[in-house]
Amino acid sequence: MTSILEFLGDDPTSTALLVLLAVLARVLTGLSGYSGAGDPPKYGDYEAQRHWMELTVNLPVREWYVDSAVNNASYWPLDYPPLSGYQSWLCGVALRAAEPAAVALVSSHGYETSSSKTLMRWTVIVADLLIYIPACLVAVAVFYPRPGAPAGAAGLSGAASSPSSSPTNTPASTAAAAAAAGPSTSAGAPSFSHSPSFPRSPSSAASSSASAAAARRGRLLALFGLLFNPALLLIDHGHFQYNGISLGLTLAAVAAIARGRRLLGSVLYVAALNHKHMALFFAPAFFAHLLGWALHDPAHKGAAAKMVAVAKLGVTVIAAFAVCWAPWLHSKEAVLQVLSRIFPVRRGLYEDYVANWWCATSALIKWKSRFPAPLLLRAAAAATLAAAAPAMAHQIAGRRGGGAGPAEGAVGGANGGGGGAGPTRWGLVRCLVNSGFAFYMFSYQVHEKSILMPLLPLTLAAGREPTLAAWLPLLGCFSMFPLLVRDGVGLPYVAVAAMYGAVMAGAALQQARQLQAERRAAPRSGAVARALDAVTGFLLDLWPLLAAAGVAAAAALHAARLLLPAPPHLPWLYDRAFITFSFVGFATAFAYSQLAQWLEEPAGAPVAAQRQRGGQRLKGE
């Protein structure tokens, strides 16, 4: 099956075309309905965002989180962190300049003129153009360097190690990384070729060509997955929110850390966390990865050096928080008031229908009615930390993957494509996926849109996990269907999901088969790794059938919901069916992702293993 991605070039012009198409997709999605349209008295999330603009442009900054006659729990109080308040103020200033009545204090409640809605929609698109889309481009450039990029090696799945990018790398470590990476192809990606001292065979040349094609395809899959994630398009540009800002800052933080700019990455993550506290889903991953780097980087010799590295990170994080929270640091009461708004635990374990553990199992165990809220809060916190602990331990321990062997070099943690001391960049990405899933599945007060968190690093890893990146965003949309259809976003739901699936399916399958061929040519060591490869290989062989069955099941459920009314005594039947179906898929992906993180190999490990075997074979001849 040929994908449209196969017809795109790997050059700036093609990238610009994808960006323009991504903007067009956002504009078209915004022509649909939105949360709470024409539904007084409180309307919905669109009105909440507009009301925050109203509050921030009319009240002093210190009163943004203070209960008053015009700012209280009865009508959309500002309950996001300070950076979101600053963003609301900036958008409110622009909206007031164009249409003052849209943010008039109190009298603008429920304001829904067509002109103001257009302006509001464009604030989300502009935010994407300024933050999210550039972050996507930077992250893909860092994790999937183009041919000719100054990277030491680029694996078939797009991983790269750039010894020069880390200030901690020594000449010895750089040489070790280069030796582990071996020669590159003319396309900038390593091949299965033998050492330069051996002649290249036709099969080696073919392998080199496949290697270059897979590297290019990995870049395009990741970029398309990030730019056209259907769940993000529908929530931000249909339902109406500004998740792209926090997600873009998080993506920029990951890219900065992967390039060895850990202090900058820490500041960017603090900014993401202070825009949307949902970014807390990623806190265990960032904490564990940076701590693992501080403990295991070769430059940190001795306990004092390790403590200094941790202290630098800590001071940077505290300083970044202080800048964001400056208007409220004048008193403890002011800080606590903001925190009480941001974390309203009184809302309960979950809202509506969420495809996580608590909601999916509530048909069997009535969590909310059987257990007091404080106990559920503690249980959710414990379950979340327990679910995130294995991924965190992997990073703190400085694990470089299960493929230790010829490809292991002493590249510092910034590079992440090779071995060496400290956690790798791809280990961080996988840890982000697992941390995001742990919070989504088990934490307290989870929303439907929270699935955006694990989907962000998952789509970044599309070159390494192409099938997951192809179907999980679609499953994320499916899980949110009860919310989206209430918002009048049913038509864009069908359109963007169909577009994403049609473009990703063929290229993802090709990429997965190429990766499978690598594994079969250079099997990993260890019984667990080989068993996992055998199972995933078997499922990949059945992938067209499994995908068709999944699509058919989803279509049948949509048709039943449309044509067959739910029984009067089971009004929630279809909503529960949607989230239960989705929960099974998410739980399966989470379990696989946990195992895959511990078995993660450094980039180039299969390549180096095959090169070594090829050299030994030729010498024997």
N, C-alpha and C positions, 0 to 999 in steps of 0.2 A: 504494500500500500504506500503510495507516494504522498508525501506531505507538501504543502505549499512552502514549508521552510526549506525544502530541498532546492527551491528555485530562487531563494534569496542569496545574495552574495554575502561575504564576510568582510564588509568594508563600511566606512562611515556613511555612505549614501544609503545602503540598505538599513543601517541602524536608524538613520533619520526617518526613513520611510516607516519603519516599525513604530517609532515614536509618534509620528503623525497619525498613523492608524489607531494607536492607543488613545490619543486625544479625541479622535473622531468617535471611537467606541464610548468614551466618557460623555461626550456631547449627546450622542443618541440615547444612551441610557438615561440621561437627565431629562429627556422628554416625557418620561413616564410619571407615574404618581410618586408620592413620597409619604413618609410616616406621618399619620394624623391629618392628612389633607381634608379640610372642611369638616373636621370632627371635634366640635367644641365639647366641653369647656377647656380641656387641656391640650387638645390636638395631639402632637407626637414629637418625635425627635427633631423634625425640621423646626418646629416652634421652639423647642428647647434651645437649639443653636441660635435662632434669631433672638430669643429672649436674653440669652447671655450677652449678645452684642448690645442689646438695649441696656442691660444692667451696667456693663463695663464702660460704656461711653457716657453714662449719666451719673454714675456713683464714683466717689473717690476709691482708689485702689484698695485702701484698707477696709472698705466696707463691702467688698465683693462677696465675702463669705460670712458677713454678719447678718443675722436675722433682723428683718425690719418689716414695715408694712408693705414695702414694694419688693422685698427680697426674702422669701421664706419658703418653707417646705410645701406650702399649698399650691405653688405655681412655679415649677421648674427652677429651683435654686441652683446656682452654680456649684456643681459637685465634681468637677474635674480639677486636676492640679493647676498650679499657677501659670505654667506656660500655655495651657489651654485658655486661661483667662486673658493672657496677653494677646493670643491669636484672635480671640473673640473681640477684643478691643480694636485691634488693627482692622479686622473685617468690618466692625461696626462703624469705624471712622469712614471707611470707603463707602459703606452703604448709606450713611447719613449724608455724605457729600452728594450722592446721586438722588437719594429719596429720603429726606429727613423724617417723614412720617413713619417709615419702616422701623425706626428705632426710638420713637418718642416714648418716654417713660409712661408705663401703664396703658396709655391709650393705644399702643401698638399691639396689644395682645391679640393673637390670631390674625395678624396682618398677612394677607396672602394675595397681593396684587400680582399680575403676571410679570410686571417689570421687576418687582422685588424678588420674585422667585428666580427669574433669569439671572439677576445679579448674584443671588445666593449660590446658585449652581456654579457660576463662574468662579466664585471664591474657592470652591473645592478644586476645580480644574487648575486654577492658578497655583494653589498650594501643591498640587501634584507636579506641576511643571517646575516649581522652584525647589522642591525637596524630594518627593518620592521618586520621580523619574530620573533625575540626576544620580540619586543614590543607587538606583537599579543599574545604571550604566557603569558607575564606578565599581560596584560590587562584582558585576560580571567581568569587567576588565581585570580586576584583581584575582578572581578565582579561575577565570578562563582566559588567560592572556592570548592575544592574537599572535600569529606567526611574526617573528621578528621582535617580539616584546622581550625586555631584558629579564627573562626568567631562566633559571637554571635548567628546568625541565618542565614539561607539561604532559601529564599522563593522558591516556586515551580518553579518560572520563573527564578531562579538563582540569585536573588538579595541577597546581604549579608550585614549585619551590623557587624562591628568589633569594639566594644567599645574600645578595647585596642589600636586600631590603631591611635586614635586621642589624641594628647597631651592635648586637651581642655576638655576631658571628666572627669567628676567628679565621685566619687564612687556612688553617688546618681543616676547620669545619666546612669551609667553602669548597676546598679541594675534595673532601670526602663526599660532599653532596654531588659535586660534578662527576666524581667517579661512579657514584651510585646511579646517577641519572643516565650516564652513557651518551652516545651520540644522538643528535636530533636529526629529524628529517628536514628536508628543505621547506616543509610546511610549518616547521616550528614545533612539531610534536614528536616525541620519541617513538621509534618503531620497534618491531620485534627483530630488528636486524642484529647481526652478530657484531663482534668487535671490529674496528676498522682493519685489523690485520687479517680478517677473513673476507673472502669475496662474497658479494651480495648475490643471492640466488633469486630466481624469478619469484619464488614464494615469499622471499623476504621483501622484495620490492612491492608486491601486492599487499603484504601486511603493512608496509609503510604507508601506502596509499589509503588503506582502510583506517589506519591510525589518524592520518590527517583529516579524513572525512568525519571520523567520530569526534575529534576535537572541535571541529567547526560546528558539527551538529549539537554538541553539548553546549557550546556558547549560545547558539540560537534557541535551544530549548529553554535554557535558564532565562534568557532575556525575554522571550515570549511569555513564559510562565509568570514572571514577575510583573510585566507590563499589562498582561491581559488576564490576570487571576480573576475569574468570574465572581468569586465570592466578594472580593474587594470592590470590584466595579459595582455590584448590586447594592452593597451596603453604603458605600460612600456617595455614589452618584445616582442611586435609585432611592433607597431608604432615607438617606441623607445624614452623613457624618463626615468627620475629618480624620479618619484612621490613617490615611496615607502619610500624614505628618509624622506621627509617632513611629509608624512602620519604616518610613524613609530614614528617620534619624537612627533607628535601630540598625538598619541595613548599612548605613554609613559607619556606624560604630564597629560592626563586624568587619567591614572592609579595612577600616583603620587599624584594628587589632591584627588582622591578617597581614598587613604590611609592616608590622612592628611598631606602629604608632599607638601604643597602649594608653598613654595618658590622654591623647586626643579621643581615642575610642571610648574611654571612660567618661569624658565630658559629653560626648554625643549620646551615650546611653543614658546618662543622667537627664539630659534634655528630653529624650524620648519618654523616660519615666515621669518627668514633670509635665509632659503634655497629656499623657494618658496613663493612669495608674495600671491599666491592663498590661503595660509593658513590664510590670512586676513578674509576669509569667516567665520572663527571660532572666530574671535576677540570679537564680541558682546557676545557670549556665555561664554567665559572665563572671560571677564570683569564683566558680570552680576553675574555669579556664585561666583566669588571671592569677589565682593563687597557685595553680599548678605551674604556671610559667615562673612565678617568683621563687618557687621551691626548687625547680629542676633546671632552670636555664644555666648553661655552663659558665656564664659570666658572674653568676651569684655564688661565689665560693665562700663557704662558711656561713654560720648563722647570722652574723652581723649584716652581710650583704643581702641575705634573703629578707631580713627584717626591714632594711632600708627600702628594698623594692616594694614590699607591702605598704610601708609607710608613705611612700610617694603616691601610690595608688589611692590610699585612704585620704590623704590630704587633698588630692585632686578632686575626689568625689565629694568631700565635705565642702570644699570651696565652690564647686559647681552648684551644689544644693543651696548654699548660702546666697549665691547670686540670684537664683530663681526665687528664693523665699524672702529676699531682703525686706519687702514691705511689711512682712508679718513677724519679723524677728525681734520686734521691740518688746514683746512680752510672751510669756509661756502660754497665757490664755489665748492670744491671737493664733499661735501655732496650733494649739489643740482645737480651736474652732475650725480651722481649715481642715485638719485631719478628720474631725467628726463629719464634715461634709463629704470628704473624699471617700471615706470608708463607712458607709451607712449600713452597719451589720443588721439593723432592724428589718431590712428588706427580706431577709430569709435566705434559705439554702440556694434557691434558684428561682428564676422568673420564667413564666410561660413554659415552653417545651424546648429543652436543651438536650442534645444527644450526648450527655455525659452519664457517668455512673449513677449519680444520685437521682436524676430524673428518669433514666431508663429503667432503673430497678424499683422506682416508687410504686409501680403497679403491684409489686409483690410485698414491698415493705413501705409502709406509710411513714416515711422519715419525718415529715413535718409535724404530723399529729402524734406520733409515738414518742418522740424525743424532744426535750427542751432545746431552744435555739443555742444557748451557750455550749451545751454538750455537742451539738452538731457542728458548731464552729470549731471546737477543739478536734473533733474527729476529722473534719475536712482538712484542717491544717496538718494533722499527723499523716493522713493518707496522702496528701499532696507531697509532703517532704519524703515520705517513704517511696513514692513512685518516682521522684526525681533523684533519689539518692544514688542509684547505680550509675546514672550518667554523670553525676557530679563526681563520684569516686573515680571514674575513669579519667576525668580531667585533672583532678587533684593529684592522682597518682602519677601523672605525667605519661599515661599510656600513649604509645605511638602506633597502636594497632596490632593486630594479631599476625602480621606478616613479616616479623623480624627475619632478616636474612640478608641476601645480597643487596637489597635496596636500602637497607638501613644506613643512613649517614648521620653525621653529627650536626645536622642543620638545626639552628635554634628554633624555638617555638613560633617565632613570627612567620616562618616560612610555611610550616604546616604541610608542605607537600612531601617532604622527605621525613626521615626518621629523626634521630637525635634526641636530646633531652627535652622534656617538656611536652605538653599537649600540642597537637597540630591544628592547623586552621580548619581542616575538614572535621577534626574531632569537635571543634567548637560548633560548627554548623550542625552536626548530628546532635550534640548536646542541647542546642537551642530547640531543635525539633522535639526532643524528649522532654525537656523542661516545659515547653509550651503545651505538649499533650498532657503532662502530669497535672498542670494547673487546670486545663480545660476539663479533664476527666474527673478531678477530685476536689477542686478548691471550692470555696464558699462564694455564693452570689455570682454565679457564672451566667453570662448572657449568650444568646445564639451567635452573636457576632464574634465571640471570643475564639472561634475556630480560626479566625484570621491569624492568630499568633503562631501556631505550629505550621500553618501553610506558608508563612513568609520564608523561613529557612528551608522548608521542603522544596519550594519552587526554585530557590537559589541552587539547590543540589540536584536540579533536574538532569544535569549531565551525568551524574553518578547514580541517581535513582529515578530514571526516566518514567517508568510505569507508575510509580507512586505519585510523581509530580503531574502525571497526566490525569489520574482518576480521583485523587483525593480532593483537589479543588472542586471538582464536579460533585463529589459527595458532600463537601462543605455547603455548596449551594442547595443541594437536596435537603440537607438537615435544616436549612433556614427557610424552606418553602412556606411553612405555615405563617411565618412572620412576613415574608415578602408578598405573598398573595393578599394579605390584609392591607398592605401598603399600596396595592395597585401596581406592583412591579412584576406581574405574571408574564407579560409579553417579553420584556427585556430578560427575564429569567430564562425563558426558552431560547432566546436569540444568542445571548452571550455564552450560555452553556453549550449550545450546539456549535458555535464558532470555535470555542476553546477545544472541545473534543475533536472536532474535525481537523483542526490544525495540529494538535499535539499527538493524536493517536498514532499516525503512521510513523512520524519521526521518532517518537518515544519507543515504539516497537523496534525500529531499526537500531536505535542506540542500545537498547537492552540486549538485543541479539549479538551486537558487537562486543559488549561487555561480557556476555556469556561465553562467546568464542575465546576471549582472553582467558577467562577462568578455566575453560577446558584445556587450553593450550598450556597453561601454567597453573595447575591446581594449588590451592592454598594448603598450608600445613595445618594440622589439627583436625580431629574428628568432627568437632562441632562446626567448624568453618566449612568443611567438605560436605557435611550433612545439609547445612543451610544452602550451600550452592546447588546441591542436588535437588532440594525441594523447590527453590526458586527457579531453577532451570526447567523442572517439570511443569511448574505453573506457567512459565513463560511459553513453553510449547503449546499450552492450552489457552494462552492469553486471548486470541481472537474469540474463542468460544465463551470464555469467562466474561469478556467485555460485552459480548452480545447478550448473554444471559442477564448481566447486571442492568443493561439499558432496557431490556424487555421487562424486567421486574419493576424498574422505576417507572416506566411508561404505564404498566398495568396499574400501579398504585395511583398514579395521577389520574388515569381514566376512571378508576373506581371512585375516587374522591369527587370527580366531576359529575359522574353519571348516577352513582348510587348513594343516596343520602345515608348518613350514619344512623343507626338505631337511636330512638329518643333516649334510651337509658344509657347509651354509650356515645355521647356527643363528641368525645375526645378521641374516638377510635382511629381516625385517619392521622391526626396529628401525632398520636403515640406510635402509629405504624411508621411514620416518616422518621421519627427520632430513634426508634429501636433499630430499624434497618441501618441508619447512619452510625449508631453507637457500635454495632458489631463491626462495621468497617473500620471505624476509628480505633477500636480496641485492638483489632488485628494489626493495623499499621503501627500502633504504638508498641506492641510486643515485638514485632519485627525490628523496629527502629532501635529499641533497646539492645537487642542482640547484635544488630549490625554495627552499632557504635563500638562495642567491645571487640568486634572482629575486624574493624576498619583497618585497612592496609594503607601505608604511605603511598603516595602517588608514585607510579613507576615500579612498584614491587613485582607485579606480574611480568613487566617488561624486562626487569633485571634478571628475574629468575629464568625466563626463557632465553635471554642472551647468554647466561652462564651455561645453560644446558646445550645451547646451540654451539658455543665455543668448545665445550667438552666433546661434542659429537664430531666436530670437524677435526679436532686434534686426534681423536681416536682413528679417524680415517687415514 
